[in-house]
């Protein structure tokens, strides 16, 4: 599909309960099946985090760069009190997604 952007709308934990398994390395490279995922960069902001990964399929010379946007200000129940942080997040996702990329994965 050639997707270049992944959007995650939850934190890993909410009120000490695991909500989502972490599917990326904290640093360096991890192998998941036949895919190597290397964390290239992390940018943590007040309401979201942007990670950049390099993906490499074992046995292939092709590498792809993927950006992972995690919105961390969505409450466990309900909706955010103010829309401004989410709208800023949405703008960042849209401007960072390459025009020739496949669909955004949410």
PDB file as gemmi writes it, atoms N, CA and C in Angstrom:
CRYST1    1.000    1.000    1.000  90.00  90.00  90.00 P 1                      
ATOM      1  N   UNK A   1       0.812  -1.206   0.000  1.00  0.00           N  
ATOM      2  CA  UNK A   1       0.000   0.000   0.000  1.00  0.00           C  
ATOM      3  C   UNK A   1       0.852   1.266   0.000  1.00  0.00           C  
ATOM      4  N   UNK A   2       2.128   1.143   0.373  1.00  0.00           N  
ATOM      5  CA  UNK A   2       3.052   2.282   0.421  1.00  0.00           C  
ATOM      6  C   UNK A   2       2.613   3.358   1.414  1.00  0.00           C  
ATOM      7  N   UNK A   3       1.983   2.960   2.501  1.00  0.00           N  
ATOM      8  CA  UNK A   3       1.617   3.912   3.549  1.00  0.00           C  
ATOM      9  C   UNK A   3       2.883   4.446   4.197  1.00  0.00           C  
ATOM     10  N   UNK A   4       2.898   5.748   4.473  1.00  0.00           N  
ATOM     11  CA  UNK A   4       4.065   6.387   5.081  1.00  0.00           C  
ATOM     12  C   UNK A   4       3.748   6.951   6.454  1.00  0.00           C  
ATOM     13  N   UNK A   5       2.470   6.872   6.862  1.00  0.00           N  
ATOM     14  CA  UNK A   5       2.039   7.487   8.113  1.00  0.00           C  
ATOM     15  C   UNK A   5       1.126   6.539   8.882  1.00  0.00           C  
ATOM     16  N   UNK A   6       1.423   6.415  10.179  1.00  0.00           N  
ATOM     17  CA  UNK A   6       0.590   5.635  11.095  1.00  0.00           C  
ATOM     18  C   UNK A   6       0.118   6.588  12.187  1.00  0.00           C  
ATOM     19  N   UNK A   7      -1.179   6.565  12.495  1.00  0.00           N  
ATOM     20  CA  UNK A   7      -1.753   7.418  13.530  1.00  0.00           C  
ATOM     21  C   UNK A   7      -2.301   6.543  14.644  1.00  0.00           C  
ATOM     22  N   UNK A   8      -1.925   6.866  15.867  1.00  0.00           N  
ATOM     23  CA  UNK A   8      -2.373   6.129  17.056  1.00  0.00           C  
ATOM     24  C   UNK A   8      -3.085   7.122  17.973  1.00  0.00           C  
ATOM     25  N   UNK A   9      -4.285   6.790  18.404  1.00  0.00           N  
ATOM     26  CA  UNK A   9      -5.098   7.730  19.172  1.00  0.00           C  
ATOM     27  C   UNK A   9      -5.189   7.405  20.657  1.00  0.00           C  
ATOM     28  N   UNK A  10      -4.339   6.532  21.152  1.00  0.00           N  
ATOM     29  CA  UNK A  10      -4.404   6.156  22.562  1.00  0.00           C  
ATOM     30  C   UNK A  10      -3.011   6.119  23.166  1.00  0.00           C  
ATOM     31  N   UNK A  11      -2.960   6.215  24.473  1.00  0.00           N  
ATOM     32  CA  UNK A  11      -1.706   5.979  25.190  1.00  0.00           C  
ATOM     33  C   UNK A  11      -1.581   4.480  25.408  1.00  0.00           C  
ATOM     34  N   UNK A  12      -0.393   4.051  25.790  1.00  0.00           N  
ATOM     35  CA  UNK A  12      -0.195   2.627  26.064  1.00  0.00           C  
ATOM     36  C   UNK A  12      -0.923   2.209  27.333  1.00  0.00           C  
ATOM     37  N   UNK A  13      -0.974   3.117  28.316  1.00  0.00           N  
ATOM     38  CA  UNK A  13      -1.666   2.841  29.584  1.00  0.00           C  
ATOM     39  C   UNK A  13      -2.619   3.976  29.906  1.00  0.00           C  
ATOM     40  N   UNK A  14      -3.730   3.636  30.528  1.00  0.00           N  
ATOM     41  CA  UNK A  14      -4.698   4.608  31.035  1.00  0.00           C  
ATOM     42  C   UNK A  14      -5.070   4.169  32.438  1.00  0.00           C  
ATOM     43  N   UNK A  15      -4.826   5.018  33.411  1.00  0.00           N  
ATOM     44  CA  UNK A  15      -5.165   4.701  34.809  1.00  0.00           C  
ATOM     45  C   UNK A  15      -4.611   3.338  35.218  1.00  0.00           C  
ATOM     46  N   UNK A  16      -3.336   3.112  34.933  1.00  0.00           N  
ATOM     47  CA  UNK A  16      -2.605   1.887  35.289  1.00  0.00           C  
ATOM     48  C   UNK A  16      -3.117   0.632  34.583  1.00  0.00           C  
ATOM     49  N   UNK A  17      -3.946   0.782  33.566  1.00  0.00           N  
ATOM     50  CA  UNK A  17      -4.414  -0.363  32.782  1.00  0.00           C  
ATOM     51  C   UNK A  17      -3.782  -0.312  31.400  1.00  0.00           C  
ATOM     52  N   UNK A  18      -3.286  -1.439  30.948  1.00  0.00           N  
ATOM     53  CA  UNK A  18      -2.697  -1.507  29.615  1.00  0.00           C  
ATOM     54  C   UNK A  18      -3.808  -1.407  28.577  1.00  0.00           C  
ATOM     55  N   UNK A  19      -3.675  -0.430  27.674  1.00  0.00           N  
ATOM     56  CA  UNK A  19      -4.675  -0.217  26.632  1.00  0.00           C  
ATOM     57  C   UNK A  19      -4.192  -0.695  25.265  1.00  0.00           C  
ATOM     58  N   UNK A  20      -2.871  -0.743  25.096  1.00  0.00           N  
ATOM     59  CA  UNK A  20      -2.310  -1.083  23.791  1.00  0.00           C  
ATOM     60  C   UNK A  20      -0.904  -1.625  23.998  1.00  0.00           C  
ATOM     61  N   UNK A  21      -0.554  -2.659  23.268  1.00  0.00           N  
ATOM     62  CA  UNK A  21       0.816  -3.167  23.310  1.00  0.00           C  
ATOM     63  C   UNK A  21       1.707  -2.271  22.460  1.00  0.00           C  
ATOM     64  N   UNK A  22       2.929  -2.065  22.935  1.00  0.00           N  
ATOM     65  CA  UNK A  22       3.882  -1.270  22.163  1.00  0.00           C  
ATOM     66  C   UNK A  22       4.415  -2.123  21.025  1.00  0.00           C  
ATOM     67  N   UNK A  23       4.266  -1.637  19.822  1.00  0.00           N  
ATOM     68  CA  UNK A  23       4.664  -2.392  18.635  1.00  0.00           C  
ATOM     69  C   UNK A  23       5.838  -1.728  17.912  1.00  0.00           C  
ATOM     70  N   UNK A  24       6.692  -1.038  18.661  1.00  0.00           N  
ATOM     71  CA  UNK A  24       7.873  -0.387  18.099  1.00  0.00           C  
ATOM     72  C   UNK A  24       8.983  -0.414  19.148  1.00  0.00           C  
ATOM     73  N   UNK A  25      10.238  -0.288  18.714  1.00  0.00           N  
ATOM     74  CA  UNK A  25      11.348  -0.280  19.670  1.00  0.00           C  
ATOM     75  C   UNK A  25      11.476   1.080  20.363  1.00  0.00           C  
ATOM     76  N   UNK A  26      11.910   1.064  21.632  1.00  0.00           N  
ATOM     77  CA  UNK A  26      12.188   2.318  22.338  1.00  0.00           C  
ATOM     78  C   UNK A  26      13.435   2.996  21.790  1.00  0.00           C  
ATOM     79  N   UNK A  27      14.390   2.181  21.350  1.00  0.00           N  
ATOM     80  CA  UNK A  27      15.603   2.682  20.713  1.00  0.00           C  
ATOM     81  C   UNK A  27      16.214   1.551  19.901  1.00  0.00           C  
ATOM     82  N   UNK A  28      17.025   1.924  18.939  1.00  0.00           N  
ATOM     83  CA  UNK A  28      17.691   0.906  18.138  1.00  0.00           C  
ATOM     84  C   UNK A  28      16.743   0.170  17.215  1.00  0.00           C  
ATOM     85  N   UNK A  29      17.059  -1.113  17.013  1.00  0.00           N  
ATOM     86  CA  UNK A  29      16.327  -1.941  16.049  1.00  0.00           C  
ATOM     87  C   UNK A  29      15.730  -3.161  16.729  1.00  0.00           C  
ATOM     88  N   UNK A  30      14.508  -3.484  16.376  1.00  0.00           N  
ATOM     89  CA  UNK A  30      13.841  -4.716  16.802  1.00  0.00           C  
ATOM     90  C   UNK A  30      13.350  -5.419  15.540  1.00  0.00           C  
ATOM     91  N   UNK A  31      13.296  -6.748  15.607  1.00  0.00           N  
ATOM     92  CA  UNK A  31      12.769  -7.525  14.492  1.00  0.00           C  
ATOM     93  C   UNK A  31      11.428  -8.121  14.896  1.00  0.00           C  
ATOM     94  N   UNK A  32      10.429  -7.891  14.063  1.00  0.00           N  
ATOM     95  CA  UNK A  32       9.082  -8.410  14.272  1.00  0.00           C  
ATOM     96  C   UNK A  32       8.779  -9.321  13.083  1.00  0.00           C  
ATOM     97  N   UNK A  33       8.843 -10.633  13.316  1.00  0.00           N  
ATOM     98  CA  UNK A  33       8.681 -11.560  12.198  1.00  0.00           C  
ATOM     99  C   UNK A  33       9.840 -11.375  11.240  1.00  0.00           C  
ATOM    100  N   UNK A  34       9.550 -10.995  10.001  1.00  0.00           N  
ATOM    101  CA  UNK A  34      10.610 -10.783   9.015  1.00  0.00           C  
ATOM    102  C   UNK A  34      10.827  -9.299   8.705  1.00  0.00           C  
ATOM    103  N   UNK A  35      10.310  -8.417   9.574  1.00  0.00           N  
ATOM    104  CA  UNK A  35      10.457  -6.976   9.376  1.00  0.00           C  
ATOM    105  C   UNK A  35      11.350  -6.398  10.474  1.00  0.00           C  
ATOM    106  N   UNK A  36      12.394  -5.679  10.076  1.00  0.00           N  
ATOM    107  CA  UNK A  36      13.243  -4.965  11.023  1.00  0.00           C  
ATOM    108  C   UNK A  36      12.731  -3.535  11.136  1.00  0.00           C  
ATOM    109  N   UNK A  37      12.512  -3.095  12.380  1.00  0.00           N  
ATOM    110  CA  UNK A  37      12.044  -1.738  12.639  1.00  0.00           C  
ATOM    111  C   UNK A  37      13.137  -1.014  13.412  1.00  0.00           C  
ATOM    112  N   UNK A  38      13.609   0.096  12.865  1.00  0.00           N  
ATOM    113  CA  UNK A  38      14.646   0.898  13.511  1.00  0.00           C  
ATOM    114  C   UNK A  38      14.067   2.258  13.853  1.00  0.00           C  
ATOM    115  N   UNK A  39      14.175   2.636  15.134  1.00  0.00           N  
ATOM    116  CA  UNK A  39      13.731   3.960  15.562  1.00  0.00           C  
ATOM    117  C   UNK A  39      14.804   4.971  15.170  1.00  0.00           C  
ATOM    118  N   UNK A  40      14.442   5.928  14.327  1.00  0.00           N  
ATOM    119  CA  UNK A  40      15.385   6.953  13.877  1.00  0.00           C  
ATOM    120  C   UNK A  40      15.292   8.224  14.704  1.00  0.00           C  
ATOM    121  N   UNK A  41      14.069   8.579  15.121  1.00  0.00           N  
ATOM    122  CA  UNK A  41      13.878   9.846  15.824  1.00  0.00           C  
ATOM    123  C   UNK A  41      12.584   9.806  16.623  1.00  0.00           C  
ATOM    124  N   UNK A  42      12.577  10.514  17.747  1.00  0.00           N  
ATOM    125  CA  UNK A  42      11.374  10.688  18.560  1.00  0.00           C  
ATOM    126  C   UNK A  42      11.263  12.155  18.932  1.00  0.00           C  
ATOM    127  N   UNK A  43      10.071  12.730  18.746  1.00  0.00           N  
ATOM    128  CA  UNK A  43       9.812  14.104  19.150  1.00  0.00           C  
ATOM    129  C   UNK A  43       8.566  14.090  20.036  1.00  0.00           C  
ATOM    130  N   UNK A  44       8.750  14.393  21.315  1.00  0.00           N  
ATOM    131  CA  UNK A  44       7.628  14.399  22.254  1.00  0.00           C  
ATOM    132  C   UNK A  44       7.171  15.827  22.488  1.00  0.00           C  
ATOM    133  N   UNK A  45       5.903  16.072  22.220  1.00  0.00           N  
ATOM    134  CA  UNK A  45       5.297  17.375  22.441  1.00  0.00           C  
ATOM    135  C   UNK A  45       4.247  17.243  23.540  1.00  0.00           C  
ATOM    136  N   UNK A  46       3.601  18.336  23.892  1.00  0.00           N  
ATOM    137  CA  UNK A  46       2.668  18.330  25.025  1.00  0.00           C  
ATOM    138  C   UNK A  46       1.507  17.359  24.843  1.00  0.00           C  
ATOM    139  N   UNK A  47       0.962  17.246  23.634  1.00  0.00           N  
ATOM    140  CA  UNK A  47      -0.234  16.423  23.438  1.00  0.00           C  
ATOM    141  C   UNK A  47      -0.053  15.291  22.439  1.00  0.00           C  
ATOM    142  N   UNK A  48       1.120  15.197  21.833  1.00  0.00           N  
ATOM    143  CA  UNK A  48       1.363  14.082  20.921  1.00  0.00           C  
ATOM    144  C   UNK A  48       2.853  13.836  20.760  1.00  0.00           C  
ATOM    145  N   UNK A  49       3.150  12.678  20.199  1.00  0.00           N  
ATOM    146  CA  UNK A  49       4.522  12.245  19.983  1.00  0.00           C  
ATOM    147  C   UNK A  49       4.659  11.832  18.518  1.00  0.00           C  
ATOM    148  N   UNK A  50       5.781  12.193  17.916  1.00  0.00           N  
ATOM    149  CA  UNK A  50       6.058  11.803  16.531  1.00  0.00           C  
ATOM    150  C   UNK A  50       7.325  10.956  16.526  1.00  0.00           C  
ATOM    151  N   UNK A  51       7.219   9.760  15.973  1.00  0.00           N  
ATOM    152  CA  UNK A  51       8.376   8.872  15.852  1.00  0.00           C  
ATOM    153  C   UNK A  51       8.628   8.611  14.369  1.00  0.00           C  
ATOM    154  N   UNK A  52       9.893   8.482  14.029  1.00  0.00           N  
ATOM    155  CA  UNK A  52      10.259   8.140  12.657  1.00  0.00           C  
ATOM    156  C   UNK A  52      10.967   6.800  12.683  1.00  0.00           C  
ATOM    157  N   UNK A  53      10.495   5.889  11.847  1.00  0.00           N  
ATOM    158  CA  UNK A  53      11.050   4.539  11.768  1.00  0.00           C  
ATOM    159  C   UNK A  53      11.583   4.265  10.372  1.00  0.00           C  
ATOM    160  N   UNK A  54      12.568   3.391  10.325  1.00  0.00           N  
ATOM    161  CA  UNK A  54      13.011   2.801   9.070  1.00  0.00           C  
ATOM    162  C   UNK A  54      12.573   1.345   9.105  1.00  0.00           C  
ATOM    163  N   UNK A  55      11.894   0.895   8.060  1.00  0.00           N  
ATOM    164  CA  UNK A  55      11.429  -0.488   7.968  1.00  0.00           C  
ATOM    165  C   UNK A  55      12.219  -1.212   6.892  1.00  0.00           C  
ATOM    166  N   UNK A  56      12.655  -2.420   7.225  1.00  0.00           N  
ATOM    167  CA  UNK A  56      13.425  -3.218   6.272  1.00  0.00           C  
ATOM    168  C   UNK A  56      12.930  -4.650   6.344  1.00  0.00           C  
ATOM    169  N   UNK A  57      12.521  -5.181   5.213  1.00  0.00           N  
ATOM    170  CA  UNK A  57      12.076  -6.575   5.135  1.00  0.00           C  
ATOM    171  C   UNK A  57      13.301  -7.448   4.908  1.00  0.00           C  
ATOM    172  N   UNK A  58      13.499  -8.440   5.783  1.00  0.00           N  
ATOM    173  CA  UNK A  58      14.645  -9.340   5.641  1.00  0.00           C  
ATOM    174  C   UNK A  58      14.646  -9.967   4.252  1.00  0.00           C  
ATOM    175  N   UNK A  59      15.810 -10.004   3.633  1.00  0.00           N  
ATOM    176  CA  UNK A  59      15.936 -10.574   2.297  1.00  0.00           C  
ATOM    177  C   UNK A  59      15.692  -9.577   1.176  1.00  0.00           C  
ATOM    178  N   UNK A  60      15.382  -8.344   1.522  1.00  0.00           N  
ATOM    179  CA  UNK A  60      15.122  -7.307   0.522  1.00  0.00           C  
ATOM    180  C   UNK A  60      16.116  -6.165   0.722  1.00  0.00           C  
ATOM    181  N   UNK A  61      16.421  -5.457  -0.337  1.00  0.00           N  
ATOM    182  CA  UNK A  61      17.314  -4.300  -0.215  1.00  0.00           C  
ATOM    183  C   UNK A  61      16.523  -3.010   0.025  1.00  0.00           C  
ATOM    184  N   UNK A  62      15.205  -3.082  -0.111  1.00  0.00           N  
ATOM    185  CA  UNK A  62      14.363  -1.893   0.039  1.00  0.00           C  
ATOM    186  C   UNK A  62      14.185  -1.523   1.509  1.00  0.00           C  
ATOM    187  N   UNK A  63      14.270  -0.220   1.790  1.00  0.00           N  
ATOM    188  CA  UNK A  63      13.962   0.316   3.116  1.00  0.00           C  
ATOM    189  C   UNK A  63      12.902   1.391   2.933  1.00  0.00           C  
ATOM    190  N   UNK A  64      12.031   1.500   3.929  1.00  0.00           N  
ATOM    191  CA  UNK A  64      10.998   2.535   3.890  1.00  0.00           C  
ATOM    192  C   UNK A  64      11.035   3.321   5.181  1.00  0.00           C  
ATOM    193  N   UNK A  65      10.719   4.595   5.071  1.00  0.00           N  
ATOM    194  CA  UNK A  65      10.611   5.437   6.256  1.00  0.00           C  
ATOM    195  C   UNK A  65       9.129   5.650   6.553  1.00  0.00           C  
ATOM    196  N   UNK A  66       8.770   5.475   7.818  1.00  0.00           N  
ATOM    197  CA  UNK A  66       7.379   5.622   8.253  1.00  0.00           C  
ATOM    198  C   UNK A  66       7.354   6.555   9.452  1.00  0.00           C  
ATOM    199  N   UNK A  67       6.387   7.469   9.452  1.00  0.00           N  
ATOM    200  CA  UNK A  67       6.195   8.334  10.619  1.00  0.00           C  
ATOM    201  C   UNK A  67       5.005   7.821  11.414  1.00  0.00           C  
ATOM    202  N   UNK A  68       5.187   7.814  12.734  1.00  0.00           N  
ATOM    203  CA  UNK A  68       4.181   7.317  13.672  1.00  0.00           C  
ATOM    204  C   UNK A  68       3.758   8.490  14.555  1.00  0.00           C  
ATOM    205  N   UNK A  69       2.498   8.872  14.457  1.00  0.00           N  
ATOM    206  CA  UNK A  69       1.955   9.979  15.245  1.00  0.00           C  
ATOM    207  C   UNK A  69       1.063   9.398  16.339  1.00  0.00           C  
ATOM    208  N   UNK A  70       1.381   9.710  17.587  1.00  0.00           N  
ATOM    209  CA  UNK A  70       0.592   9.211  18.714  1.00  0.00           C  
ATOM    210  C   UNK A  70      -0.003  10.399  19.458  1.00  0.00           C  
ATOM    211  N   UNK A  71      -1.334  10.514  19.415  1.00  0.00           N  
ATOM    212  CA  UNK A  71      -2.024  11.570  20.155  1.00  0.00           C  
ATOM    213  C   UNK A  71      -2.198  11.089  21.585  1.00  0.00           C  
ATOM    214  N   UNK A  72      -1.641  11.814  22.542  1.00  0.00           N  
ATOM    215  CA  UNK A  72      -1.622  11.353  23.938  1.00  0.00           C  
ATOM    216  C   UNK A  72      -2.595  12.111  24.833  1.00  0.00           C  
ATOM    217  N   UNK A  73      -3.380  13.024  24.264  1.00  0.00           N  
ATOM    218  CA  UNK A  73      -4.274  13.838  25.083  1.00  0.00           C  
ATOM    219  C   UNK A  73      -5.740  13.442  24.965  1.00  0.00           C  
ATOM    220  N   UNK A  74      -6.026  12.335  24.293  1.00  0.00           N  
ATOM    221  CA  UNK A  74      -7.419  11.886  24.213  1.00  0.00           C  
ATOM    222  C   UNK A  74      -7.760  11.197  25.527  1.00  0.00           C  
ATOM    223  N   UNK A  75      -8.835  11.615  26.200  1.00  0.00           N  
ATOM    224  CA  UNK A  75      -9.172  11.007  27.492  1.00  0.00           C  
ATOM    225  C   UNK A  75      -9.643   9.559  27.338  1.00  0.00           C  
ATOM    226  N   UNK A  76      -9.538   8.818  28.429  1.00  0.00           N  
ATOM    227  CA  UNK A  76      -9.942   7.415  28.441  1.00  0.00           C  
ATOM    228  C   UNK A  76     -11.416   7.267  28.058  1.00  0.00           C  
ATOM    229  N   UNK A  77     -12.238   8.180  28.532  1.00  0.00           N  
ATOM    230  CA  UNK A  77     -13.675   8.167  28.207  1.00  0.00           C  
ATOM    231  C   UNK A  77     -14.070   9.560  27.739  1.00  0.00           C  
ATOM    232  N   UNK A  78     -14.912   9.624  26.731  1.00  0.00           N  
ATOM    233  CA  UNK A  78     -15.381  10.913  26.243  1.00  0.00           C  
ATOM    234  C   UNK A  78     -14.471  11.502  25.189  1.00  0.00           C  
ATOM    235  N   UNK A  79     -14.490  12.821  25.117  1.00  0.00           N  
ATOM    236  CA  UNK A  79     -13.704  13.550  24.118  1.00  0.00           C  
ATOM    237  C   UNK A  79     -12.875  14.622  24.821  1.00  0.00           C  
ATOM    238  N   UNK A  80     -11.846  15.154  24.155  1.00  0.00           N  
ATOM    239  CA  UNK A  80     -11.055  16.225  24.775  1.00  0.00           C  
ATOM    240  C   UNK A  80     -11.924  17.442  25.092  1.00  0.00           C  
ATOM    241  N   UNK A  81     -11.557  18.144  26.159  1.00  0.00           N  
ATOM    242  CA  UNK A  81     -12.323  19.315  26.574  1.00  0.00           C  
ATOM    243  C   UNK A  81     -12.264  20.427  25.523  1.00  0.00           C  
ATOM    244  N   UNK A  82     -11.098  20.592  24.900  1.00  0.00           N  
ATOM    245  CA  UNK A  82     -10.907  21.625  23.878  1.00  0.00           C  
ATOM    246  C   UNK A  82     -10.412  20.982  22.582  1.00  0.00           C  
ATOM    247  N   UNK A  83     -10.878  21.463  21.432  1.00  0.00           N  
ATOM    248  CA  UNK A  83     -10.480  20.846  20.162  1.00  0.00           C  
ATOM    249  C   UNK A  83      -9.103  21.276  19.652  1.00  0.00           C  
ATOM    250  N   UNK A  84      -8.567  22.383  20.153  1.00  0.00           N  
ATOM    251  CA  UNK A  84      -7.337  22.952  19.598  1.00  0.00           C  
ATOM    252  C   UNK A  84      -6.166  21.972  19.546  1.00  0.00           C  
ATOM    253  N   UNK A  85      -5.853  21.226  20.624  1.00  0.00           N  
ATOM    254  CA  UNK A  85      -4.723  20.289  20.532  1.00  0.00           C  
ATOM    255  C   UNK A  85      -4.922  19.210  19.465  1.00  0.00           C  
ATOM    256  N   UNK A  86      -6.138  18.700  19.352  1.00  0.00           N  
ATOM    257  CA  UNK A  86      -6.386  17.671  18.345  1.00  0.00           C  
ATOM    258  C   UNK A  86      -6.292  18.243  16.932  1.00  0.00           C  
ATOM    259  N   UNK A  87      -6.799  19.443  16.733  1.00  0.00           N  
ATOM    260  CA  UNK A  87      -6.726  20.060  15.405  1.00  0.00           C  
ATOM    261  C   UNK A  87      -5.277  20.338  15.006  1.00  0.00           C  
ATOM    262  N   UNK A  88      -4.443  20.731  15.971  1.00  0.00           N  
ATOM    263  CA  UNK A  88      -3.012  20.932  15.699  1.00  0.00           C  
ATOM    264  C   UNK A  88      -2.356  19.606  15.319  1.00  0.00           C  
ATOM    265  N   UNK A  89      -2.730  18.542  16.017  1.00  0.00           N  
ATOM    266  CA  UNK A  89      -2.229  17.201  15.711  1.00  0.00           C  
ATOM    267  C   UNK A  89      -2.627  16.794  14.290  1.00  0.00           C  
ATOM    268  N   UNK A  90      -3.880  16.991  13.957  1.00  0.00           N  
ATOM    269  CA  UNK A  90      -4.390  16.638  12.633  1.00  0.00           C  
ATOM    270  C   UNK A  90      -3.661  17.406  11.527  1.00  0.00           C  
ATOM    271  N   UNK A  91      -3.424  18.704  11.763  1.00  0.00           N  
ATOM    272  CA  UNK A  91      -2.669  19.505  10.791  1.00  0.00           C  
ATOM    273  C   UNK A  91      -1.261  18.954  10.599  1.00  0.00           C  
ATOM    274  N   UNK A  92      -0.607  18.573  11.700  1.00  0.00           N  
ATOM    275  CA  UNK A  92       0.760  18.040  11.611  1.00  0.00           C  
ATOM    276  C   UNK A  92       0.769  16.737  10.815  1.00  0.00           C  
ATOM    277  N   UNK A  93      -0.200  15.865  11.094  1.00  0.00           N  
ATOM    278  CA  UNK A  93      -0.279  14.595  10.355  1.00  0.00           C  
ATOM    279  C   UNK A  93      -0.439  14.865   8.862  1.00  0.00           C  
ATOM    280  N   UNK A  94      -1.359  15.739   8.507  1.00  0.00           N  
ATOM    281  CA  UNK A  94      -1.627  16.020   7.091  1.00  0.00           C  
ATOM    282  C   UNK A  94      -0.428  16.640   6.387  1.00  0.00           C  
ATOM    283  N   UNK A  95       0.258  17.572   7.049  1.00  0.00           N  
ATOM    284  CA  UNK A  95       1.385  18.235   6.392  1.00  0.00           C  
ATOM    285  C   UNK A  95       2.603  17.327   6.278  1.00  0.00           C  
ATOM    286  N   UNK A  96       2.739  16.354   7.159  1.00  0.00           N  
ATOM    287  CA  UNK A  96       3.901  15.458   7.129  1.00  0.00           C  
ATOM    288  C   UNK A  96       3.697  14.241   6.237  1.00  0.00           C  
ATOM    289  N   UNK A  97       2.469  13.952   5.852  1.00  0.00           N  
ATOM    290  CA  UNK A  97       2.218  12.790   4.994  1.00  0.00           C  
ATOM    291  C   UNK A  97       2.605  13.136   3.553  1.00  0.00           C  
ATOM    292  N   UNK A  98       3.543  12.384   2.965  1.00  0.00           N  
ATOM    293  CA  UNK A  98       3.971  12.691   1.592  1.00  0.00           C  
ATOM    294  C   UNK A  98       2.805  12.608   0.605  1.00  0.00           C  
ATOM    295  N   UNK A  99       2.781  13.489  -0.398  1.00  0.00           N  
ATOM    296  CA  UNK A  99       1.663  13.498  -1.352  1.00  0.00           C  
ATOM    297  C   UNK A  99       1.550  12.216  -2.174  1.00  0.00           C  
ATOM    298  N   UNK A 100       2.655  11.512  -2.366  1.00  0.00           N  
ATOM    299  CA  UNK A 100       2.626  10.285  -3.165  1.00  0.00           C  
ATOM    300  C   UNK A 100       2.479   9.025  -2.311  1.00  0.00           C  
ATOM    301  N   UNK A 101       2.230   9.205  -1.013  1.00  0.00           N  
ATOM    302  CA  UNK A 101       2.120   8.062  -0.097  1.00  0.00           C  
ATOM    303  C   UNK A 101       0.773   7.371  -0.243  1.00  0.00           C  
ATOM    304  N   UNK A 102       0.729   6.140   0.240  1.00  0.00           N  
ATOM    305  CA  UNK A 102      -0.523   5.398   0.286  1.00  0.00           C  
ATOM    306  C   UNK A 102      -1.397   5.931   1.406  1.00  0.00           C  
ATOM    307  N   UNK A 103      -2.443   5.195   1.762  1.00  0.00           N  
ATOM    308  CA  UNK A 103      -3.369   5.661   2.793  1.00  0.00           C  
ATOM    309  C   UNK A 103      -2.716   5.746   4.166  1.00  0.00           C  
ATOM    310  N   UNK A 104      -3.217   6.672   4.980  1.00  0.00           N  
ATOM    311  CA  UNK A 104      -2.780   6.789   6.371  1.00  0.00           C  
ATOM    312  C   UNK A 104      -3.398   5.637   7.146  1.00  0.00           C  
ATOM    313  N   UNK A 105      -2.595   4.973   7.968  1.00  0.00           N  
ATOM    314  CA  UNK A 105      -3.068   3.853   8.787  1.00  0.00           C  
ATOM    315  C   UNK A 105      -3.440   4.397  10.160  1.00  0.00           C  
ATOM    316  N   UNK A 106      -4.685   4.163  10.593  1.00  0.00           N  
ATOM    317  CA  UNK A 106      -5.148   4.629  11.907  1.00  0.00           C  
ATOM    318  C   UNK A 106      -5.439   3.427  12.761  1.00  0.00           C  
TER     319      UNK A 106                                                      
END                                                                             
